[in-house]
Amino acid sequence: MLRSIRAAAVLVFPCLSRYFTMSLTKPLMRGLLAKRLRFHLPIAFVLALSAAAAFKFAVADPRKRAYADFYKNYDSMKEFNAMREAGVFESVRPSGE
């Protein structure tokens, strides 16, 4: 009878299951950090390398390509003359003045 009440209580309130166990397993106190590092360190390296590769191929390479395409046909003297005519510079007067 008592066993069925415990089983019913665990079914209704699963959070109470820890109170009805007869014996708990002893916690692992030695080597816990080493054990967890053996598992998590390779995962961390793989995730870090994949994030770096994703950033390189998704962001850095297209940005380099965009800059290269921009400067392929860039004429700095034409830009300078346009800014001079717009009156951007204080030391250089527009050619109309």
C-alpha positions as CSV (number, residue, x, y, z in Angstrom):
1,M,0.0,0.0,0.0
2,L,2.8,2.4,1.0
3,R,4.7,1.6,-2.2
4,S,1.7,2.4,-4.4
5,I,1.2,5.7,-2.6
6,R,4.8,6.6,-3.2
7,A,4.4,5.7,-6.9
8,A,1.2,7.7,-7.2
9,A,2.9,10.7,-5.5
10,V,5.8,10.5,-7.9
11,L,3.5,10.3,-10.9
12,V,1.5,13.3,-9.8
13,F,4.4,15.4,-8.5
14,P,7.6,14.4,-10.3
15,C,9.6,16.9,-8.4
16,L,9.0,14.9,-5.2
17,S,10.7,11.8,-6.7
18,R,14.0,12.7,-5.0
19,Y,12.4,12.4,-1.6
20,F,11.2,8.9,-2.2
21,T,14.5,7.2,-3.3
22,M,16.0,4.8,-0.9
23,S,19.6,5.6,-1.5
24,L,21.4,8.4,-3.4
25,T,24.4,7.9,-5.4
26,K,27.5,9.4,-4.0
27,P,28.7,12.6,-5.8
28,L,31.9,12.4,-7.7
29,M,34.3,14.6,-5.8
30,R,37.7,13.7,-7.3
31,G,38.7,14.4,-10.9
32,L,35.4,16.2,-11.7
33,L,37.0,19.1,-13.4
34,A,39.3,16.9,-15.4
35,K,36.4,14.7,-16.5
36,R,34.3,17.6,-17.5
37,L,37.2,19.3,-19.4
38,R,37.9,16.1,-21.3
39,F,34.4,16.2,-22.6
40,H,33.9,20.0,-23.1
41,L,37.3,21.2,-24.3
42,P,37.2,19.5,-27.7
43,I,33.6,20.7,-28.2
44,A,34.7,24.3,-27.4
45,F,37.6,24.1,-29.8
46,V,35.4,22.8,-32.6
47,L,32.8,25.5,-32.0
48,A,35.4,28.2,-31.8
49,L,37.1,27.1,-35.1
50,S,33.8,26.8,-36.9
51,A,32.7,30.3,-35.7
52,A,36.1,31.7,-36.9
53,A,35.8,30.0,-40.3
54,A,32.2,31.1,-40.7
55,F,33.2,34.7,-39.9
56,K,36.1,34.5,-42.4
57,F,34.0,33.2,-45.2
58,A,30.8,35.1,-44.5
59,V,32.2,38.5,-43.5
60,A,35.9,39.0,-44.0
61,D,36.3,37.7,-47.6
62,P,33.3,39.5,-49.0
63,R,34.5,42.7,-47.3
64,K,38.0,42.3,-48.9
65,R,36.4,41.7,-52.3
66,A,34.2,44.8,-51.9
67,Y,37.2,47.0,-51.1
68,A,39.2,45.5,-54.0
69,D,36.3,46.2,-56.4
70,F,35.9,49.7,-55.1
71,Y,39.6,50.6,-55.5
72,K,39.9,49.0,-58.9
73,N,38.2,51.9,-60.6
74,Y,38.8,54.6,-57.9
75,D,40.3,57.9,-59.2
76,S,41.6,59.9,-56.3
77,M,42.2,63.0,-58.3
78,K,38.7,63.0,-59.6
79,E,37.4,62.7,-56.0
80,F,39.7,65.4,-54.8
81,N,38.5,67.8,-57.6
82,A,34.9,67.0,-56.7
83,M,35.5,67.8,-53.0
84,R,37.4,70.9,-53.9
85,E,34.6,72.2,-56.1
86,A,32.1,71.4,-53.3
87,G,34.1,73.6,-50.9
88,V,35.0,70.9,-48.5
89,F,38.6,72.0,-48.0
90,E,39.6,75.3,-46.3
91,S,43.1,75.4,-47.7
92,V,42.2,74.8,-51.3
93,R,39.8,77.2,-53.1
94,P,37.4,76.0,-55.7
95,S,38.6,76.7,-59.3
96,G,35.7,79.1,-60.0
97,E,36.9,81.6,-57.4
